[in-house]
């Protein structure tokens, strides 16, 4: 499936900023499951200073805002051809060892609620069945959009709130899988929604490592495993590692962000 993507992120400031630096993880890579035919990044109000692969092999750009600007636009666009893998990413490994993905992060530290969810995995006859049951249990306990969360919300906080978005669902899954002794990681990217070109934001899901299969994807928010409608962009141990854009700024004004995203065949 060939997907055409245009994703624009605008940062607007009440007052001119003195300094701003952002890490931009919005460049997908060609893998066995997707082919990037062309991709470009356009920046207004700043300039690209560096391009590198981070510790998770995410294509990362370092963007510096021009001094005195009140607006920075980062627009990525291109065409990616995806190949269905039925949710199985496989035995594809980077530089990070599997034990690294069992370690908790501040956003995925398991509390009592998640420890209870983790028991679901071990109650099933095999890990794959247990993780699918876990995925369904998370969405039942944390319906999409049922509570207000933000970028720094932890997995345990989202579970207690009883609602969240794809970021929260993925992090709860990671936390519970790790508590059950299964390596798991966060994936950020894009999802083409049938009959809907314009979208509010990019997407996120989780992957768990199962012996004999390798990495297997779980999109808790949609109760499915990723198929040819999904484009992988970045991975990490949590939403912070794989954030599309993260950075710092120096300035006294308030910041607002507007996202415009279109995905279509």
N, C-alpha and C positions, 0 to 999 in steps of 0.2 A: 504494500500500500504506500503510495507517495503522498506525503503530507506537506503542505505549504504553511509555514508558520511566520507570523509577524508579532513580535512582543516588544512593546514600548513601556519603559519605566521612567516616569518623570518625578524628580525631586524638586520641590519648590520651597523657598525659604522666605520668611518675613523680612529678613534683612540680609544684605550681602555677607557672604561667608568669607573668612580670612583664609581657610584651608580646608580641604576635603580630600579624602583618599578612600577608594572603594575597591574591594575585591569582587570581580564579576565572574560568576560561574554560569554562563549562559551559552556555552559553545558545546554542542554534542559531538561525540567522537564516533567514527565509523567502527563498528564491531561486527561480529558474526550475525547479530540480530538487527542491525540497522546500517544503512549506507547514507552518509551525508553527501549529497550531490553538490550543493553549494551552501555557503553560510557567510554572512557578513555582519559586522558590528559597526554601528554608527553612533558617534558620541557628539553631543552638542553641549557646550558649557564646560567642557573638560577635554582631556587628552589621554590616550593610552600610553602608559609609561613602560609597561613590561608585560610579557606573556610567558606563562610557565605552567607546568603540571604540579599540582600540590601533592601532599602525601598520599592522597587517595587516587591519584592520577586523573583528577579533574582538570580540564582545560580552564585556566584561570587568567583573567586579565586584571592588571592593576591600573585603575583609572584615577587620575588626579583632577580635581575640579579647578577651574581657573579662579584665581583670587578675585574676589569682589562680585562673583556671579550670584544671582538669586534663583537660578534654575539650571538643573543638569538633566539632560535626556540621554538615556541609553536605549538604543533600538537594535534588536537582533532580528534577522530574517533569513529565510532559506528554505531549502527543500530536503526532506529526509525520507528515504524509502525504508520502510520497516518490513520485517520478515517474522511471521508468527512463530512463536516458540512455546505456545501453550503455557506461558508463565514460567517456564524453566530457562533461566539464564545459563545454567550449566557450571561445569568445573573450570571456570575462568578466574584466575587469581592475579592480583597485583602484588605490590611490595608489602602490604600489610598482612601479617599472619592471621589465621583464623581466631586464635585466642584473643587477638585485639578486639574482635567483635563480640566477645562475651563480656568484656569489661563495661561497666556502667559509666555514664556521664552524669553531670548534674541534672540534665534534663530527662534522663531515663532511669534514674535511681528508683528501684522498686520499693514501694511502701507496702503496707498491709493489704491494700486493695489489689495491687498488682500481683503480690505474692499469691493471693487467692486465685487470681486468674491463671497464674502459671501452673497450678495444679491440674487445670483442664488438659494441658498438653500431655501430661504423664498418665492421665486417666484413659487415653485412647490406645488402641493396640499398636500404633506406630506413629512416628514423629509427624509424617505428612498429614495423616488424619487428625492428629492432635492440633496441628497448627491451623488447619482449616476450621476446626471447631472453635479454636481460640479467636480467629478472625471474626466469625459470626457472633461470638459472645461479646466481643468488644463493641461492635456496632449496636447490639441490643442494649448494652449498658451505657453507651455514649452516642446517642443519635446525632446525626450530622446537623450542625447549626442549632442544637438545642440549648447551648450556653455560649457566652462570650469568652473567648480565649484570645491570647495575643502571642507574638513570636517567642516570648520567653517562658510561656506556660510549660510546666513540667508534665510528664506523663501522669504522675500520681495526682496532680492538681486537676488535670482534665478529667480523669476518671471520677474524682470526687465531685466535680462540677456537673457531671452527667450529660455532657454535651461537648461538641468541638468540631473541628474541621479535619481535613486529610492529614495535616501535620500532626495533630493530636492523636488520631487513630494510628498512624504509623509509629509514633513514639511509644504509645501504650503497648503495641504489638512487640516492638523491639525489647522493651523492658521486661515483658512477661516471658518472651522466648528466652532471653538471657537468664532470667531467673530459673528457667527450666533446664539450663545448661546448653542451649542451642545458640550458636553464633548468628547474629542478625545485624542488618545494616539498613540505613535510611537511603532512599532514592528520591531525587527530585527530577522533574521533567515535565513532559506535556502529555495530555490526553485529549484526543479528538472525541468530542461528544457528538453523537449522531444528531443531525438536523439542528446543530447549534454552532455557528461560526464564531460569534463573539463570546468571549469568556471573561470572567472576573480576575482570574489568577492562574498561575501554573499549578501543577499537581504534585503530589507526593504519595509514595507507597513504601512498603517494606520488603526486604528479602531475608530469608532464613536459609542457612546452610544445612542440607540434608545429605547424609552419607549415601553415595551411589548416584545422586542427582546433581549435587553441587548447589548453587544458589537458586532458590525458587521464590518467585514474587507473590505478594499478597496485597491487593488493594482493598483494605478493610472498608473504606468509605463506599465502595460499589459492590462489595461482596463477590469479587471476581479476582482471578489472577491476570496479570497484564497480558495483552494480546497485541496484534499488529496496530492497534490505535494508539499505542504508547511509544513515546520517544524518551529515552534515558539521557540525562544531561550530567548529573553529578551524584556522587554517593558519599557516605561518611557514617560516623557512629550515631549522629543525631541531626536534627534540622539545622543546627549551627554549622556543622561541617559542610553540609551540602546546600547552604543558603544561596539562592540565585545572586543576591547582592548583599554585601555586608561591608561596613567600614566605619570611619570616624570623620568628624568635622569639627572645626573651630569657628564659633560664631554664636551670637546671642539670640538670634531669631528662632522661631518655631519652624519645624520641618513638616511638610506634608508629602504624601506619595500618591501618585495616580498611575494605575496600571491599565494598559490596553493590550488585549491579546486576541488574535484571530488564528484559528487552525481549521484548515479545510483540505479536501482532496483536490 
